[in-house]
């Protein structure tokens, strides 16, 4: 019994030191993350200059959101080319795209609506839509974004200026989430705080840190020649996490990759309510572990221990309780830092940490169980067999 008690003390202090190390490292490095809102823009571009960016917007059954996204892109302060890709929609998505394309043409702007009626074998719908559009552009830059993202008018001008001034090949702008319910705030707060535990965003710009890369469906701005050098989405036709895979390959090949902040420059409502977020994770979580059961279970168990040991330790004797208090203080610090530099969520959401972690662990298990039970992934009404997904699942770190 004495030996188990000593082991419990050691384990809890190791966990406390892990949280402390990450919190202090984040506090030192997050302030160095570039912020596009802190940079002055040059003089406005000539209105008749040729577009430097092609924006590719894949959409399937996005009638509720696509108009706002495309209108915000048409309102950009620099000339851009837009490809809106209707991927087999069964609602009014395609007709909205066509109407906006006509309006854009009348205003002298470039918006092309592409319509896909059938999905070729061996492709995921979104990957195919983006690859199809990317083949049809000749601009120096490509921006891949989602059909529910709303842009401020100067977003692309700021991003392009930064990328050119910093000689960046791939730029990811973190989105600002529109959070409508307490459950959405609770889950977003825990997600962004845990991300600082598992990932070092300040290392993304370091060419030597090959394991720290980024890709984000909301905003992947990449030089066209770099996109082509990585094989583009043709090289990852059945990759569930196509944005992360592209970012990993760009970093692995030695191209320059940066992550930047810019509150409200792009905004989206990712999911409705806490359980909406849990549902949205079904496709992605198990895929993050490359559909490998042992790797997934090890990570799930590790997260359970590192998050719940400090909570359980509050009811233990003082040597363990002290370690728990240190760990919980550092968790609160990560909440504060994430709120300051990412989405502005009250740091007091740390009080919901136990419930949020329960839901995170449930979402992880749900993703694994549903994927294995179905024998694959169902996304946007299309079934993708697990056998094929595993075969195409390359490394992400």
C-alpha positions in Angstrom: 0.0 0.0 0.0 2.9 2.4 0.9 4.4 1.7 -2.5 1.2 2.5 -4.4 0.9 5.7 -2.4 4.4 6.8 -3.4 3.7 5.9 -7.0 0.5 8.1 -6.8 2.5 11.0 -5.5 5.1 10.6 -8.3 2.4 10.3 -11.0 0.5 13.3 -9.8 3.6 15.5 -9.7 4.7 14.3 -13.1 1.3 15.4 -14.4 1.5 18.7 -12.6 5.0 19.4 -14.1 3.7 18.5 -17.6 0.8 21.0 -17.3 3.2 23.6 -15.8 5.8 23.2 -18.5 3.2 23.6 -21.3 1.5 26.6 -19.6 4.7 28.4 -19.0 6.0 27.6 -22.5 2.8 28.9 -24.0 2.9 32.1 -21.9 6.4 32.8 -23.2 5.7 32.0 -26.9 2.1 32.8 -27.8 2.7 36.6 -27.6 5.1 36.1 -30.5 2.5 34.8 -32.8 2.0 37.2 -35.7 -1.3 39.1 -35.7 -2.5 40.4 -39.1 -4.5 43.2 -37.3 -1.3 44.6 -35.9 0.2 45.2 -39.4 -0.3 48.3 -41.5 -1.6 47.7 -45.0 0.1 49.3 -48.0 -1.7 51.6 -50.4 -4.8 50.0 -51.9 -4.2 47.9 -55.0 -5.3 49.2 -58.4 -8.9 48.1 -59.0 -8.1 46.8 -62.5 -5.0 44.8 -61.6 -5.1 41.0 -62.3 -6.0 38.8 -59.4 -3.2 37.2 -57.4 -5.4 34.8 -55.5 -7.9 32.2 -56.6 -10.3 31.3 -53.8 -11.7 27.8 -53.9 -15.0 27.2 -52.0 -16.3 23.6 -52.1 -19.9 23.2 -50.9 -22.4 20.4 -50.5 -25.9 21.3 -49.3 -24.7 24.7 -47.9 -27.7 26.8 -49.0 -28.0 28.4 -45.6 -24.4 29.7 -45.5 -23.0 29.9 -49.0 -24.4 33.3 -50.0 -22.9 35.1 -47.0 -19.5 33.4 -47.7 -19.5 34.3 -51.4 -20.7 37.9 -50.9 -18.0 38.5 -48.3 -15.4 37.2 -50.8 -16.8 39.5 -53.5 -16.4 42.4 -51.2 -12.7 41.9 -50.7 -10.5 45.0 -51.2 -8.2 43.3 -53.7 -9.1 41.6 -57.0 -9.6 37.9 -56.6 -10.8 35.0 -58.7 -13.4 32.7 -57.0 -14.3 29.1 -57.9 -17.5 28.0 -56.0 -17.8 24.3 -56.4 -21.3 22.7 -56.0 -20.5 19.1 -55.0 -23.6 17.2 -55.7 -25.9 19.4 -53.6 -29.5 18.4 -53.2 -30.6 21.9 -52.0 -30.4 25.4 -53.5 -26.6 25.7 -53.2 -26.0 25.4 -56.9 -28.6 27.9 -57.9 -27.4 30.4 -55.3 -23.9 30.1 -56.8 -25.2 30.7 -60.3 -27.1 33.8 -59.3 -24.1 35.3 -57.5 -21.9 34.5 -60.5 -24.2 36.5 -62.7 -24.2 39.4 -60.3 -20.4 39.2 -60.1 -20.0 39.3 -63.8 -22.3 42.4 -64.1 -20.1 44.1 -61.5 -16.9 43.2 -63.3 -15.8 40.6 -60.7 -14.7 37.0 -61.3 -16.9 34.3 -59.7 -17.3 30.9 -61.5 -19.7 28.3 -60.4 -18.7 24.7 -61.0 -21.2 21.9 -60.7 -20.3 18.3 -60.0 -23.1 15.7 -60.6 -21.2 12.5 -59.7 -18.2 11.5 -57.6 -15.5 9.5 -59.4 -14.4 6.3 -57.7 -11.6 6.6 -55.2 -12.3 10.2 -54.2 -13.8 12.0 -51.2 -16.2 14.6 -52.4 -14.5 17.7 -50.9 -11.0 16.6 -52.0 -12.3 16.1 -55.6 -14.1 19.4 -55.7 -11.0 21.3 -54.6 -8.7 19.4 -56.9 -11.0 20.1 -59.9 -11.1 23.8 -59.2 -7.3 24.0 -58.6 -6.6 22.6 -62.0 -8.3 25.5 -63.7 -6.4 28.4 -62.2 -3.2 30.2 -63.1 -2.9 32.7 -60.3 0.2 32.7 -58.0 -1.8 31.9 -54.9 -4.6 29.5 -54.0 -6.9 29.9 -51.0 -8.9 26.9 -49.9 -11.8 27.8 -47.6 -15.1 26.4 -46.4 -18.6 27.4 -47.5 -19.6 28.7 -44.0 -16.7 31.2 -43.5 -17.4 34.9 -43.6 -14.5 37.2 -44.4 -13.9 40.8 -43.4 -13.3 43.0 -46.5 -9.6 43.4 -46.0 -8.8 39.9 -44.9 -7.2 38.7 -48.1 -5.3 41.9 -48.6 -3.8 41.6 -45.1 -3.0 37.9 -45.6 -1.4 38.4 -49.0 0.7 41.3 -47.8 2.0 39.3 -44.9 2.7 36.2 -47.0 4.6 38.2 -49.6 6.6 40.3 -47.0 7.5 37.2 -45.0 8.3 35.0 -48.0 5.8 32.5 -46.7 4.7 29.5 -48.9 1.7 28.4 -46.8 -0.3 30.7 -44.5 -3.0 29.6 -42.1 -5.2 32.2 -40.4 -7.0 31.0 -37.3 -10.8 31.6 -37.5 -12.9 33.3 -34.9 -15.7 31.0 -33.9 -19.3 32.4 -33.6 -20.4 30.9 -30.2 -24.1 31.0 -29.5 -24.7 28.8 -26.5 -22.9 28.1 -23.2 -22.3 24.5 -24.4 -20.5 25.8 -27.5 -18.3 28.1 -25.3 -17.6 25.3 -22.9 -16.4 22.9 -25.7 -14.5 25.5 -27.6 -12.7 26.6 -24.5 -11.5 23.0 -23.7 -10.6 22.3 -27.3 -8.3 25.4 -27.6 -6.8 24.8 -24.2 -6.1 21.1 -24.9 -4.5 22.1 -28.2 -1.9 24.0 -26.3 -1.1 20.8 -24.3 -0.7 18.6 -27.4 0.7 21.0 -30.0 3.2 23.8 -30.1 1.9 26.4 -32.6 4.9 28.7 -32.0 7.0 26.0 -33.7 5.2 26.0 -36.9 7.4 28.7 -38.4 10.5 26.8 -37.4 11.8 24.8 -40.4 13.6 22.4 -38.1 10.4 21.4 -36.2 9.1 19.0 -38.8 6.5 17.5 -36.4 4.7 20.8 -35.9 2.7 21.7 -39.0 -0.8 23.0 -39.6 -3.6 23.0 -42.1 -7.1 24.4 -41.7 -10.1 24.0 -43.9 -11.3 27.5 -43.1 -8.1 29.2 -44.4 -5.3 27.5 -46.3 -3.4 30.1 -48.4 -0.7 28.4 -50.4 1.5 29.3 -53.3 0.2 27.5 -56.4 3.7 26.1 -57.3 4.0 24.7 -53.7 0.6 23.2 -53.9 1.6 21.5 -57.2 4.9 20.4 -55.8 3.2 18.5 -53.0 0.9 16.7 -55.5 -2.1 18.8 -54.4 -5.3 17.0 -53.5 -4.7 14.5 -56.4 -2.1 13.0 -54.1 -4.6 12.6 -51.2 -7.9 11.7 -52.9 -9.3 9.7 -49.9 -7.6 11.6 -47.1 -10.3 12.5 -44.4 -8.0 15.2 -42.9 -7.0 16.7 -46.2 -6.2 20.1 -44.7 -3.8 18.7 -42.1 -2.3 16.3 -44.7 -1.5 19.1 -47.1 0.0 21.2 -44.3 2.2 18.3 -43.1 3.5 17.7 -46.6 4.3 21.4 -47.2 6.3 21.5 -43.9 8.0 18.1 -44.5 9.3 19.3 -47.9 10.9 22.3 -46.3 8.6 25.1 -47.5 7.9 28.0 -45.3 4.7 27.7 -43.2 3.3 30.3 -40.8 0.2 30.5 -38.6 -1.2 33.9 -37.9 -3.9 35.5 -35.7 -6.5 38.1 -36.7 -9.6 38.2 -34.5 -12.8 38.4 -36.6 -11.0 38.5 -39.9 -12.7 35.2 -40.7 -15.7 34.0 -38.7 -17.8 30.8 -38.7 -20.3 29.0 -36.6 -18.8 25.5 -36.5 -21.6 23.5 -34.8 -24.8 24.1 -32.9 -24.5 23.3 -29.2 -22.1 21.1 -27.3 -23.5 17.9 -28.8 -23.4 19.4 -32.2 -19.6 19.7 -31.7 -19.4 16.2 -30.5 -21.3 15.0 -33.6 -19.0 17.1 -35.9 -16.0 15.3 -34.4 -17.2 11.8 -35.5 -15.5 11.9 -38.9 -12.3 13.4 -37.7 -11.1 12.1 -34.3 -10.4 8.5 -35.2 -8.9 9.6 -38.5 -6.5 11.8 -36.5 -4.9 8.6 -35.2 -4.8 7.1 -38.7 -7.6 4.6 -37.9 -5.1 2.7 -35.6 -6.9 1.2 -32.6 -3.9 0.8 -30.3 -2.7 4.3 -30.9 -6.1 5.7 -30.4 -6.7 3.8 -27.1 -3.3 4.9 -25.8 -4.1 8.5 -26.5 -7.6 8.2 -25.0 -6.2 6.6 -21.8 -3.4 9.2 -21.5 -5.9 12.1 -21.8 -8.2 10.5 -19.2 -5.3 10.2 -16.7 -3.7 13.6 -17.3 -7.0 15.4 -17.0 -8.8 13.5 -14.2 -5.8 12.7 -12.0 -5.6 16.3 -10.8 -9.4 16.3 -10.1 -9.3 13.1 -8.2 -6.1 14.2 -6.3 -8.1 17.0 -4.7 -9.6 14.4 -2.3 -6.2 12.7 -1.5 -3.7 13.5 1.2 -1.7 16.7 0.9 1.3 15.5 -1.1 -1.0 14.5 -3.9 -3.4 17.4 -3.3 -0.6 19.9 -3.7 0.3 18.4 -7.1 -3.4 18.6 -8.1 -3.7 22.2 -7.2 -0.6 23.1 -9.2 -1.9 21.2 -12.2 -5.4 22.8 -12.0 -3.8 26.3 -11.7 -1.8 25.6 -14.9 -4.9 24.4 -16.6 -6.6 27.6 -15.7 -3.6 29.5 -17.1 -4.0 27.7 -20.4 -7.6 28.7 -20.5 -6.6 32.3 -19.9 -4.0 32.2 -22.6 -6.3 30.6 -25.1 -9.0 33.1 -24.4 -6.5 36.0 -24.9 -4.9 34.8 -28.1 -7.6 32.6 -29.7 -11.3 32.8 -29.3 -12.3 35.2 -26.6 -14.1 32.9 -24.1 -14.3 33.8 -20.4 -11.5 32.2 -18.6 -14.0 31.2 -15.9 -15.1 28.5 -18.3 -12.3 26.5 -16.6 -14.9 25.7 -14.0 -16.6 23.6 -16.7 -13.4 21.6 -17.4 -14.6 18.3 -15.8 -17.8 18.2 -17.8 -16.1 19.3 -21.0 -13.4 16.6 -20.6 -16.1 14.0 -20.2 -17.7 15.1 -23.4 -14.3 15.2 -25.2 -13.6 11.6 -24.1 -17.1 10.6 -25.2 -16.6 12.3 -28.6 -13.4 10.4 -29.1 -14.9 7.0 -28.2 -18.0 7.8 -30.3 -15.8 8.5 -33.3 -13.9 5.2 -33.0 -17.0 3.1 -32.3 -19.2 4.6 -35.1 -16.4 4.4 -37.6 -15.7 0.7 -36.8 -19.4 -0.2 -36.6 -20.1 1.3 -40.0 -16.9 0.0 -41.5 -16.1 3.5 -42.7 -17.0 7.1 -42.6 -20.3 8.7 -43.7 -19.8 12.3 -44.6 -22.2 14.6 -46.4 -24.3 11.7 -47.4 -21.5 9.6 -48.9 -20.0 6.4 -47.5 -16.2 5.9 -47.6 -15.0 2.4 -46.7 -12.6 2.1 -43.8 -10.3 -0.2 -45.8 -9.8 2.6 -48.4 -9.4 5.3 -45.8 -6.7 3.3 -44.0 -4.9 2.7 -47.3 -4.7 6.4 -48.1 -4.0 7.6 -44.5 -0.5 9.0 -44.6 1.4 10.6 -41.7 0.3 13.9 -40.1 3.3 14.4 -37.7 
